[in-house]
Amino acid sequence: MRVCLLASGSKGNAIYVEAAGTRLLVDAGLSARELTARLDSIGVDAGDLDALLVTHEHLDHCRGLGPMTRRYGLPVHIHHRTLDALSNPGRLDELIEFDSGAVFEVGNLQVRAVPVTHDAADPVGFVIDTPAGRVGIATDLGIATRLVRQNYGGCRVLVLETNHDPELLRDGPYPWPLKQRIRGHHGHLSNEDGAGLLADLLWDGLEAVFLAHLSETNNTPEHARRAVDAVLANQNVCRPQLNFGWQDRPSVCLNFDS
C-alpha cells in the first residue's frame, strides 16, 4: 500500500492511493500537467492510474478533472449532484455515479462514500479498504459529525483536516463573512477540531496521520502539530507517524509492505 498527498491546500488538492494492484487518484485540484509531474516525482506513471474519485465540485479539487480523465482514459467515480454542480468540466467519457453512503468496488479496493457537511452540492469523504489496511480521507468536513466518527474508525492511514488556527483566523486578513464560513458548520475543521476527531479515532492499528488542507494564511505546521501532539501525548493506544500535506509539493510517500 502507498499513500501520498500530491497537493493539499486551498490552491489544489489531490491524493494518490495504491494497493493490491489498484491505483487511485482522489481529486484533481491541479492542472493535468502538474498532476502528471507530481505523480512522476513519486515514481508513478499517470497512465497507470485505474480511476479518479471526486469528493466535491470545488475548483481546488476539480481543476484538472476533465483533462486528466481525457488524457488518460480514467473512469470518474462521482456523486450525481456533484456532477451536476461541476463548472465546465468538458467531456467526461466514463462516469460512475454513486450516492452518499454508498459502498462500491474500484479494482481490488472497496470504497465507502461518507457524507460530510462542507458547503458543496453533496460532498463526501472516502474510506478505502485495502488488503493492507484502511485509508481514511477526511478533509473538507464542515464539522466532525457522529457519522464521520462512526465511519472512519479502524484506519491504518488517516488523512485528517487541520485547516486553521482559530486565533490566526480571527486576527487575519480575511473578510468577516469568509471567516464565518471557514469556522462554520459548512467550512473547515480547526486544528483543535481535527485533533478532537483524531482522539476519537485512535486505535492500536493507526500507523500514520497526514495533517491536511492547512491554510497558508490562517495556520502553520507548528500550530497544527501542537494541537495534535496534545492529543497523542495523553494516550498510550498508538504512536502514529505524523506527516504534512503541502501545497507546493508532494508529501512523503508512505509505503506499507503488508
Backbone as CSV, one residue per row, in Angstrom:
resi,resn,N_x,N_y,N_z,CA_x,CA_y,CA_z,C_x,C_y,C_z
1,MET,0.843,-1.192,0.000,0.000,0.000,0.000,0.879,1.244,0.000
2,ARG,0.509,2.220,-0.838,1.206,3.508,-0.891,0.179,4.621,-0.777
3,VAL,0.542,5.655,-0.015,-0.321,6.828,0.136,0.550,8.067,0.058
4,CYS,0.118,9.028,-0.769,0.856,10.283,-0.909,-0.124,11.412,-1.189
5,LEU,0.027,12.525,-0.486,-0.729,13.729,-0.804,0.051,14.497,-1.863
6,LEU,-0.443,14.486,-3.078,0.235,15.182,-4.168,0.152,16.695,-4.005
7,ALA,-0.949,17.160,-3.415,-1.141,18.585,-3.125,-2.224,18.692,-2.072
8,SER,-2.080,19.676,-1.189,-3.059,19.829,-0.112,-3.134,21.283,0.298
9,GLY,-4.304,21.892,0.115,-4.496,23.286,0.477,-5.527,23.949,-0.408
10,SER,-5.771,25.227,-0.174,-6.855,25.922,-0.871,-6.569,26.174,-2.345
11,LYS,-5.310,25.961,-2.789,-4.976,26.164,-4.197,-5.014,24.877,-5.006
12,GLY,-5.243,23.744,-4.355,-5.318,22.489,-5.097,-5.094,21.286,-4.219
13,ASN,-5.890,20.233,-4.463,-5.824,19.020,-3.654,-5.865,17.782,-4.544
14,ALA,-5.027,16.802,-4.195,-5.041,15.515,-4.890,-4.294,14.511,-4.019
15,ILE,-4.804,13.290,-3.973,-4.215,12.239,-3.139,-4.062,10.979,-3.976
16,TYR,-2.908,10.342,-3.840,-2.637,9.090,-4.532,-2.705,7.942,-3.534
17,VAL,-3.484,6.924,-3.882,-3.609,5.717,-3.057,-3.412,4.504,-3.963
18,GLU,-2.521,3.627,-3.568,-2.262,2.410,-4.337,-2.257,1.214,-3.408
19,ALA,-2.944,0.156,-3.808,-2.919,-1.092,-3.045,-3.479,-2.203,-3.914
20,ALA,-2.967,-3.399,-3.716,-3.467,-4.603,-4.384,-3.564,-4.428,-5.897
21,GLY,-2.596,-3.722,-6.469,-2.560,-3.542,-7.910,-3.528,-2.505,-8.453
22,THR,-4.213,-1.761,-7.579,-5.152,-0.724,-7.996,-4.595,0.639,-7.610
23,ARG,-4.624,1.575,-8.567,-4.040,2.902,-8.362,-5.135,3.962,-8.520
24,LEU,-5.358,4.702,-7.435,-6.434,5.693,-7.409,-5.885,7.102,-7.272
25,LEU,-6.541,8.037,-7.939,-6.328,9.454,-7.703,-7.605,9.996,-7.083
26,VAL,-7.493,10.537,-5.885,-8.643,11.137,-5.210,-8.545,12.645,-5.371
27,ASP,-9.440,13.198,-6.158,-9.485,14.612,-6.532,-8.363,14.973,-7.494
28,ALA,-8.606,16.048,-8.237,-7.657,16.506,-9.258,-7.668,18.022,-9.271
29,GLY,-7.148,18.600,-8.184,-7.238,20.039,-7.998,-6.107,20.857,-8.588
30,LEU,-5.207,20.209,-9.316,-4.157,20.900,-10.057,-4.360,20.659,-11.546
31,SER,-3.601,21.334,-12.370,-3.671,21.079,-13.807,-3.223,19.653,-14.091
32,ALA,-3.657,19.111,-15.208,-3.253,17.766,-15.589,-1.730,17.690,-15.750
33,ARG,-1.140,18.741,-16.264,0.316,18.756,-16.428,1.018,18.661,-15.081
34,GLU,0.547,19.449,-14.103,1.186,19.436,-12.784,0.930,18.125,-12.057
35,LEU,-0.276,17.599,-12.165,-0.564,16.308,-11.538,0.317,15.203,-12.121
36,THR,0.472,15.221,-13.421,1.334,14.227,-14.077,2.767,14.343,-13.576
37,ALA,3.243,15.583,-13.443,4.611,15.803,-12.971,4.787,15.347,-11.528
38,ARG,3.795,15.611,-10.700,3.924,15.212,-9.293,3.816,13.700,-9.134
39,LEU,2.978,13.078,-9.928,2.953,11.611,-9.912,4.299,11.056,-10.358
40,ASP,4.844,11.629,-11.402,6.146,11.173,-11.889,7.234,11.329,-10.817
41,SER,7.119,12.381,-10.014,8.133,12.631,-8.985,8.120,11.576,-7.889
42,ILE,7.010,10.845,-7.745,6.969,9.751,-6.762,7.032,8.383,-7.458
43,GLY,7.409,8.395,-8.734,7.613,7.148,-9.454,6.365,6.498,-9.975
44,VAL,5.321,7.300,-10.232,4.053,6.765,-10.733,3.777,7.346,-12.110
45,ASP,3.503,6.476,-13.075,3.096,6.890,-14.413,1.597,7.154,-14.387
46,ALA,1.177,8.380,-14.700,-0.244,8.721,-14.673,-1.064,7.810,-15.578
47,GLY,-0.444,7.277,-16.606,-1.149,6.357,-17.497,-1.502,5.041,-16.844
48,ASP,-0.914,4.755,-15.679,-1.215,3.515,-14.965,-2.344,3.674,-13.948
49,LEU,-2.874,4.889,-13.804,-3.993,5.085,-12.881,-5.201,4.283,-13.341
50,ASP,-5.974,3.789,-12.375,-7.159,2.996,-12.679,-8.455,3.785,-12.584
51,ALA,-8.487,4.837,-11.762,-9.726,5.584,-11.589,-9.443,6.883,-10.868
52,LEU,-10.393,7.807,-10.994,-10.334,9.082,-10.302,-11.608,9.228,-9.473
53,LEU,-11.454,9.491,-8.173,-12.577,9.670,-7.266,-12.700,11.148,-6.920
54,VAL,-13.922,11.650,-6.840,-14.160,13.072,-6.598,-14.925,13.245,-5.287
55,THR,-14.386,14.097,-4.400,-15.062,14.367,-3.127,-16.156,15.409,-3.271
56,HIS,-15.882,16.484,-4.029,-16.873,17.543,-4.244,-16.394,18.439,-5.379
57,GLU,-17.237,19.370,-5.770,-17.026,20.073,-7.035,-16.171,21.333,-6.949
58,HIS,-15.707,21.737,-5.790,-14.931,22.969,-5.698,-13.673,22.899,-6.560
59,LEU,-13.292,24.059,-7.101,-12.223,24.108,-8.094,-10.910,23.556,-7.552
60,ASP,-10.638,23.757,-6.259,-9.374,23.273,-5.713,-9.339,21.756,-5.586
61,HIS,-10.427,21.100,-5.970,-10.476,19.641,-6.008,-10.750,19.101,-7.418
62,CYS,-11.128,19.979,-8.342,-11.550,19.507,-9.669,-10.924,20.247,-10.834
63,ARG,-9.954,21.084,-10.582,-9.374,21.900,-11.664,-8.889,21.047,-12.837
64,GLY,-8.255,19.928,-12.556,-7.715,19.100,-13.630,-8.546,17.881,-13.964
65,LEU,-9.769,17.842,-13.475,-10.605,16.645,-13.642,-10.807,16.260,-15.100
66,GLY,-11.336,17.178,-15.895,-11.606,16.853,-17.294,-10.355,16.486,-18.076
67,PRO,-9.311,17.327,-18.033,-8.093,16.989,-18.772,-7.458,15.667,-18.340
68,MET,-7.442,15.368,-17.042,-6.853,14.108,-16.586,-7.632,12.911,-17.119
69,THR,-8.946,12.993,-17.059,-9.746,11.850,-17.500,-9.641,11.646,-19.006
70,ARG,-9.583,12.736,-19.759,-9.489,12.603,-21.215,-8.095,12.155,-21.643
71,ARG,-7.071,12.680,-20.992,-5.699,12.343,-21.379,-5.380,10.882,-21.086
72,TYR,-5.904,10.366,-19.969,-5.510,9.022,-19.531,-6.657,8.014,-19.545
73,GLY,-7.810,8.417,-20.067,-8.929,7.495,-20.178,-9.430,6.982,-18.840
74,LEU,-9.491,7.860,-17.840,-9.837,7.433,-16.493,-11.340,7.439,-16.248
75,PRO,-11.873,6.366,-15.681,-13.256,6.415,-15.198,-13.335,7.327,-13.985
76,VAL,-14.425,8.084,-13.877,-14.619,9.040,-12.796,-15.755,8.555,-11.903
77,HIS,-15.455,8.352,-10.632,-16.467,7.998,-9.640,-16.888,9.288,-8.945
78,ILE,-18.174,9.626,-9.051,-18.624,10.949,-8.615,-20.088,10.889,-8.184
79,HIS,-20.436,11.665,-7.168,-21.832,11.773,-6.749,-22.613,12.504,-7.845
80,HIS,-23.844,12.088,-8.072,-24.611,12.670,-9.195,-24.869,14.157,-8.994
81,ARG,-25.043,14.612,-7.766,-25.243,16.050,-7.536,-23.931,16.824,-7.700
82,THR,-22.837,16.211,-7.363,-21.538,16.834,-7.615,-21.308,16.987,-9.111
83,LEU,-21.659,15.962,-9.866,-21.533,16.024,-11.325,-22.335,17.187,-11.885
84,ASP,-23.562,17.352,-11.415,-24.411,18.442,-11.889,-23.839,19.817,-11.530
85,ALA,-23.091,19.882,-10.426,-22.575,21.157,-9.940,-21.215,21.534,-10.533
86,LEU,-20.590,20.630,-11.274,-19.281,20.928,-11.852,-19.355,22.111,-12.808
87,SER,-18.337,22.938,-12.779,-18.280,24.098,-13.655,-17.452,23.781,-14.896
88,ASN,-18.131,23.555,-16.026,-17.480,23.348,-17.322,-16.340,22.322,-17.291
89,PRO,-16.644,21.082,-16.910,-15.565,20.084,-16.868,-15.140,19.579,-18.235
90,GLY,-15.933,19.880,-19.271,-15.659,19.318,-20.581,-16.154,17.886,-20.670
91,ARG,-15.724,17.187,-21.672,-16.186,15.819,-21.911,-15.638,14.869,-20.853
92,LEU,-16.545,14.097,-20.271,-16.169,13.047,-19.316,-16.730,11.744,-19.860
93,ASP,-15.861,10.906,-20.384,-16.314,9.762,-21.169,-16.856,8.608,-20.341
94,GLU,-16.297,8.385,-19.169,-16.718,7.236,-18.375,-17.042,7.691,-16.959
95,LEU,-18.336,7.812,-16.691,-18.806,8.275,-15.393,-19.447,7.124,-14.633
96,ILE,-19.092,7.005,-13.368,-19.703,6.005,-12.494,-20.228,6.776,-11.290
97,GLU,-21.541,6.942,-11.230,-22.141,7.778,-10.202,-22.474,6.957,-8.956
98,PHE,-22.374,7.612,-7.798,-22.695,6.944,-6.543,-23.546,7.869,-5.679
99,ASP,-24.172,7.304,-4.668,-24.936,8.063,-3.690,-24.139,8.193,-2.399
100,SER,-24.464,9.197,-1.610,-23.845,9.334,-0.299,-24.100,8.088,0.536
101,GLY,-23.062,7.604,1.187,-23.182,6.404,1.997,-22.967,5.120,1.238
102,ALA,-22.825,5.213,-0.073,-22.667,4.006,-0.892,-21.316,3.353,-0.652
103,VAL,-21.274,2.036,-0.830,-20.039,1.262,-0.819,-19.890,0.644,-2.200
104,PHE,-18.733,0.848,-2.832,-18.549,0.345,-4.192,-17.126,-0.153,-4.371
105,GLU,-16.934,-0.967,-5.396,-15.636,-1.553,-5.694,-14.931,-0.745,-6.779
106,VAL,-13.649,-0.515,-6.569,-12.791,0.062,-7.603,-11.575,-0.842,-7.701
107,GLY,-11.492,-1.610,-8.765,-10.430,-2.597,-8.869,-10.517,-3.579,-7.722
108,ASN,-9.429,-3.722,-6.998,-9.394,-4.646,-5.864,-9.678,-3.969,-4.532
109,LEU,-10.172,-2.740,-4.572,-10.404,-1.974,-3.363,-11.891,-1.706,-3.159
110,GLN,-12.268,-1.545,-1.898,-13.651,-1.209,-1.554,-13.672,0.210,-1.013
111,VAL,-14.578,1.018,-1.543,-14.637,2.434,-1.193,-16.009,2.749,-0.591
112,ARG,-15.989,3.472,0.522,-17.223,3.983,1.116,-17.238,5.503,0.973
113,ALA,-18.337,6.048,0.463,-18.512,7.490,0.323,-19.262,8.004,1.549
114,VAL,-18.553,8.729,2.403,-19.104,9.168,3.684,-19.636,10.599,3.562
115,PRO,-20.916,10.843,3.829,-21.459,12.202,3.730,-20.790,13.146,4.733
116,VAL,-20.481,14.362,4.289,-19.913,15.394,5.153,-20.703,16.681,4.955
117,THR,-20.442,17.687,5.808,-21.286,18.887,5.813,-20.640,20.096,5.164
118,HIS,-19.596,19.916,4.382,-18.925,21.026,3.694,-19.908,21.720,2.751
119,ASP,-19.618,22.985,2.396,-20.572,23.776,1.606,-20.443,23.490,0.116
120,ALA,-20.853,22.304,-0.263,-20.862,21.878,-1.659,-22.178,21.160,-1.918
121,ALA,-22.384,20.718,-3.152,-23.678,20.147,-3.532,-24.026,18.903,-2.720
122,ASP,-23.139,17.947,-2.659,-23.332,16.730,-1.858,-21.963,16.120,-1.583
123,PRO,-21.161,16.784,-0.760,-19.762,16.380,-0.573,-19.628,15.090,0.213
124,VAL,-18.534,14.391,-0.033,-18.244,13.148,0.680,-16.763,13.092,1.028
125,GLY,-16.454,12.302,2.041,-15.107,11.829,2.267,-15.057,10.374,1.837
126,PHE,-13.872,9.796,1.788,-13.751,8.405,1.367,-13.023,7.575,2.415
127,VAL,-13.534,6.376,2.626,-12.850,5.354,3.402,-12.548,4.220,2.434
128,ILE,-11.272,3.932,2.263,-10.829,2.957,1.261,-10.274,1.742,1.979
129,ASP,-10.920,0.610,1.794,-10.460,-0.640,2.407,-9.597,-1.401,1.422
130,THR,-8.387,-1.742,1.860,-7.433,-2.469,1.041,-6.992,-3.715,1.791
131,PRO,-6.386,-4.679,1.107,-5.859,-5.849,1.814,-4.793,-5.492,2.850
132,ALA,-4.159,-4.319,2.698,-3.114,-3.898,3.631,-3.636,-2.980,4.723
133,GLY,-4.928,-2.715,4.746,-5.485,-1.853,5.769,-6.370,-0.768,5.182
134,ARG,-6.939,0.021,6.061,-7.916,1.048,5.693,-7.263,2.423,5.617
135,VAL,-7.622,3.160,4.568,-7.172,4.536,4.389,-8.393,5.448,4.499
136,GLY,-8.333,6.405,5.403,-9.435,7.350,5.560,-9.044,8.727,5.071
137,ILE,-9.870,9.313,4.212,-9.617,10.655,3.681,-10.702,11.567,4.231
138,ALA,-10.313,12.367,5.236,-11.269,13.167,5.998,-10.863,14.636,5.943
139,THR,-11.119,15.273,4.813,-10.856,16.702,4.668,-12.115,17.384,4.147
140,ASP,-12.133,18.721,4.236,-13.305,19.499,3.798,-14.562,18.955,4.463
141,LEU,-14.491,18.804,5.777,-15.549,18.105,6.505,-16.712,18.992,6.909
142,GLY,-16.482,20.285,7.067,-17.503,21.105,7.709,-17.366,20.940,9.212
143,ILE,-17.991,19.905,9.759,-17.799,19.516,11.151,-17.595,18.009,11.207
144,ALA,-17.042,17.563,12.317,-16.842,16.123,12.508,-18.112,15.532,13.110
145,THR,-18.998,15.078,12.262,-20.289,14.561,12.704,-20.141,13.175,13.332
146,ARG,-21.209,12.733,13.972,-21.224,11.374,14.520,-21.035,10.351,13.414
147,LEU,-21.620,10.605,12.255,-21.486,9.678,11.128,-20.027,9.574,10.676
148,VAL,-19.326,10.692,10.654,-17.897,10.667,10.313,-17.138,9.825,11.323
149,ARG,-17.386,10.049,12.595,-16.683,9.293,13.633,-16.962,7.802,13.529
150,GLN,-18.175,7.449,13.172,-18.531,6.037,13.043,-17.845,5.379,11.857
151,ASN,-17.687,6.118,10.771,-17.185,5.514,9.537,-15.668,5.478,9.431
152,TYR,-14.970,6.369,10.129,-13.528,6.452,9.970,-12.749,5.664,11.013
153,GLY,-13.415,4.869,11.805,-12.702,4.029,12.753,-11.906,2.943,12.051
154,GLY,-10.829,2.510,12.679,-10.060,1.389,12.174,-9.133,1.695,11.025
155,CYS,-8.754,2.970,10.841,-7.851,3.324,9.742,-6.397,3.013,10.100
156,ARG,-5.685,2.478,9.147,-4.235,2.347,9.277,-3.558,3.666,8.922
157,VAL,-4.117,4.352,7.923,-3.631,5.665,7.499,-4.821,6.614,7.476
158,LEU,-4.648,7.793,8.082,-5.728,8.781,8.144,-5.233,10.106,7.596
159,VAL,-5.944,10.631,6.598,-5.695,11.973,6.085,-6.693,12.888,6.776
160,LEU,-6.190,13.757,7.641,-7.017,14.491,8.598,-6.932,15.989,8.365
161,GLU,-8.078,16.628,8.273,-8.119,18.070,8.082,-7.739,18.818,9.361
162,THR,-6.729,19.680,9.248,-6.390,20.656,10.294,-6.186,21.979,9.559
163,ASN,-7.266,22.654,9.271,-7.230,23.771,8.331,-6.707,25.069,8.916
164,HIS,-7.149,25.412,10.126,-6.818,26.746,10.622,-6.650,26.772,12.134
165,ASP,-5.897,27.746,12.578,-5.810,28.080,13.996,-6.844,29.170,14.269
166,PRO,-7.734,28.978,15.240,-8.818,29.942,15.443,-8.342,31.376,15.675
167,GLU,-7.259,31.552,16.408,-6.773,32.905,16.667,-6.151,33.534,15.424
168,LEU,-5.391,32.746,14.669,-4.830,33.279,13.428,-5.936,33.641,12.446
169,LEU,-6.980,32.830,12.400,-8.116,33.144,11.526,-8.817,34.414,11.993
170,ARG,-9.068,34.499,13.290,-9.767,35.676,13.849,-9.013,36.964,13.571
171,ASP,-7.699,36.940,13.730,-6.903,38.156,13.609,-6.330,38.363,12.210
172,GLY,-6.619,37.451,11.302,-6.032,37.501,9.971,-6.734,38.439,9.020
173,PRO,-6.292,38.468,7.748,-6.757,39.465,6.785,-8.066,39.134,6.076
174,TYR,-8.617,37.955,6.273,-9.822,37.583,5.535,-10.999,38.469,5.946
175,PRO,-11.912,38.763,5.014,-13.130,39.493,5.385,-13.979,38.659,6.333
176,TRP,-14.762,39.333,7.165,-15.509,38.638,8.206,-16.449,37.552,7.663
177,PRO,-17.176,37.769,6.556,-18.040,36.692,6.053,-17.272,35.423,5.709
178,LEU,-16.058,35.579,5.154,-15.251,34.408,4.835,-14.773,33.719,6.114
179,LYS,-14.411,34.492,7.119,-14.028,33.903,8.401,-15.180,33.091,8.985
180,GLN,-16.376,33.633,8.896,-17.548,32.919,9.415,-17.782,31.635,8.641
181,ARG,-17.603,31.686,7.331,-17.787,30.495,6.504,-16.787,29.412,6.887
182,ILE,-15.523,29.784,7.051,-14.485,28.799,7.361,-14.735,28.132,8.698
183,ARG,-15.125,28.917,9.696,-15.279,28.382,11.038,-16.661,27.783,11.284
184,GLY,-17.563,27.880,10.317,-18.928,27.404,10.487,-19.082,25.918,10.236
185,HIS,-20.324,25.451,10.311,-20.632,24.028,10.159,-20.445,23.524,8.738
186,HIS,-20.248,24.437,7.784,-20.078,24.019,6.393,-18.711,24.425,5.843
187,GLY,-17.781,24.709,6.738,-16.459,25.159,6.314,-15.387,24.115,6.501
188,HIS,-14.432,24.407,7.395,-13.266,23.547,7.583,-12.988,23.334,9.068
189,LEU,-12.368,22.212,9.388,-12.003,21.924,10.768,-10.797,22.753,11.201
190,SER,-10.873,23.288,12.410,-9.710,23.919,13.013,-8.728,22.848,13.463
191,ASN,-7.540,23.293,13.868,-6.566,22.344,14.410,-7.138,21.574,15.592
192,GLU,-7.801,22.288,16.483,-8.357,21.648,17.669,-9.483,20.690,17.310
193,ASP,-10.311,21.058,16.340,-11.389,20.161,15.912,-10.818,18.904,15.259
194,GLY,-9.795,19.085,14.439,-9.156,17.926,13.827,-8.531,17.024,14.871
195,ALA,-7.883,17.626,15.863,-7.276,16.838,16.934,-8.342,16.117,17.745
196,GLY,-9.490,16.769,17.951,-10.576,16.119,18.664,-11.129,14.919,17.919
197,LEU,-11.230,15.038,16.601,-11.659,13.902,15.801,-10.635,12.780,15.882
198,LEU,-9.364,13.136,15.806,-8.319,12.122,15.914,-8.423,11.377,17.240
199,ALA,-8.691,12.093,18.317,-8.794,11.462,19.629,-9.851,10.359,19.631
200,ASP,-10.922,10.562,18.878,-11.990,9.565,18.816,-11.668,8.406,17.883
201,LEU,-10.648,8.560,17.044,-10.328,7.539,16.046,-9.063,6.751,16.396
202,LEU,-8.455,7.056,17.525,-7.243,6.345,17.916,-7.542,4.875,18.193
203,TRP,-6.673,4.016,17.682,-6.721,2.592,17.998,-5.328,2.020,17.740
204,ASP,-5.100,0.807,18.155,-3.721,0.324,18.113,-3.219,0.006,16.717
205,GLY,-4.087,0.076,15.714,-3.651,-0.169,14.350,-3.407,1.089,13.536
206,LEU,-3.574,2.271,14.140,-3.332,3.527,13.421,-1.831,3.783,13.359
207,GLU,-1.273,3.781,12.145,0.175,3.894,11.981,0.634,5.237,11.433
208,ALA,-0.237,5.944,10.719,0.205,7.199,10.102,-0.968,8.161,9.976
209,VAL,-0.669,9.438,10.216,-1.655,10.511,10.065,-1.036,11.609,9.216
210,PHE,-1.741,12.010,8.163,-1.365,13.177,7.379,-2.219,14.358,7.846
211,LEU,-1.589,15.446,8.244,-2.313,16.671,8.558,-2.468,17.444,7.249
212,ALA,-3.724,17.722,6.889,-4.030,18.142,5.523,-4.845,19.428,5.471
213,HIS,-4.820,20.039,4.297,-5.591,21.242,3.968,-5.264,22.400,4.907
214,LEU,-3.990,22.525,5.307,-3.572,23.644,6.152,-3.672,24.953,5.374
215,SER,-4.285,25.940,5.981,-4.349,27.264,5.378,-2.972,27.912,5.389
216,GLU,-2.578,28.499,4.274,-1.307,29.199,4.220,-1.377,30.559,4.911
217,THR,-2.594,31.060,5.144,-2.794,32.368,5.778,-3.147,32.237,7.250
218,ASN,-3.934,31.228,7.592,-4.524,31.132,8.928,-4.007,29.946,9.735
219,ASN,-2.868,29.403,9.346,-2.320,28.258,10.062,-0.831,28.147,9.787
220,THR,-0.171,27.341,10.591,1.215,26.958,10.340,1.354,25.489,10.714
221,PRO,2.342,24.786,10.148,2.551,23.401,10.572,2.789,23.282,12.076
222,GLU,3.438,24.281,12.665,3.717,24.234,14.095,2.430,24.308,14.909
223,HIS,1.491,25.159,14.513,0.212,25.241,15.213,-0.552,23.925,15.097
224,ALA,-0.583,23.349,13.896,-1.326,22.101,13.695,-0.698,20.968,14.495
225,ARG,0.611,20.857,14.439,1.286,19.787,15.172,1.075,19.933,16.682
226,ARG,1.110,21.148,17.165,0.938,21.359,18.604,-0.425,20.835,19.069
227,ALA,-1.470,21.100,18.297,-2.808,20.637,18.678,-2.894,19.118,18.654
228,VAL,-2.322,18.504,17.639,-2.387,17.055,17.518,-1.477,16.381,18.548
229,ASP,-0.302,16.948,18.774,0.600,16.377,19.771,-0.028,16.365,21.159
230,ALA,-0.860,17.363,21.457,-1.509,17.417,22.760,-2.431,16.222,22.967
231,VAL,-3.059,15.766,21.892,-3.920,14.578,21.961,-3.070,13.315,22.071
232,LEU,-2.050,13.205,21.240,-1.244,11.988,21.216,-0.456,11.795,22.513
233,ALA,-0.086,12.890,23.151,0.699,12.786,24.379,-0.106,12.247,25.548
234,ASN,-1.434,12.328,25.457,-2.289,11.921,26.568,-2.941,10.565,26.351
235,GLN,-2.321,9.718,25.545,-2.860,8.384,25.302,-1.706,7.421,25.096
236,ASN,-1.985,6.153,25.308,-0.963,5.116,25.103,-1.482,4.003,24.200
237,VAL,-2.433,4.383,23.331,-3.042,3.411,22.419,-2.148,3.170,21.212
238,CYS,-1.587,4.236,20.651,-0.794,4.120,19.423,0.175,5.287,19.329
239,ARG,1.126,5.169,18.457,2.094,6.235,18.191,2.212,6.426,16.681
240,PRO,1.192,7.015,16.067,1.236,7.152,14.605,2.294,8.146,14.150
241,GLN,2.850,7.874,12.985,3.775,8.811,12.344,2.979,10.004,11.829
242,LEU,3.428,11.214,12.149,2.755,12.424,11.676,3.456,12.969,10.444
243,ASN,2.664,13.283,9.422,3.178,13.854,8.176,2.300,15.029,7.786
244,PHE,2.801,15.877,6.911,2.041,17.024,6.447,1.786,16.933,4.944
245,GLY,0.620,17.409,4.541,0.366,17.670,3.138,0.784,19.099,2.826
246,TRP,1.402,19.296,1.665,1.909,20.609,1.275,1.210,21.090,0.013
247,GLN,1.169,22.417,-0.141,0.551,22.980,-1.332,1.469,22.927,-2.545
248,ASP,2.762,23.126,-2.328,3.681,23.323,-3.441,4.468,22.080,-3.834
249,ARG,4.232,20.956,-3.156,5.000,19.745,-3.443,4.290,18.532,-2.837
250,PRO,4.602,17.337,-3.326,4.018,16.141,-2.720,4.531,15.934,-1.298
251,SER,3.718,15.276,-0.510,4.127,14.885,0.832,5.099,13.708,0.757
252,VAL,5.545,13.263,1.911,6.238,11.991,1.962,5.307,10.918,1.405
253,CYS,5.863,9.952,0.706,5.077,8.860,0.146,5.246,7.653,1.060
254,LEU,4.200,7.278,1.762,4.274,6.165,2.695,4.087,4.846,1.965
255,ASN,4.913,3.884,2.298,4.852,2.557,1.702,4.695,1.515,2.811
256,PHE,3.730,0.624,2.637,3.495,-0.456,3.580,3.592,-1.772,2.822
257,ASP,4.417,-2.656,3.306,4.606,-3.936,2.619,3.403,-4.848,2.734
258,SER,2.707,-4.785,3.872,1.534,-5.663,4.034,0.616,-5.058,5.083
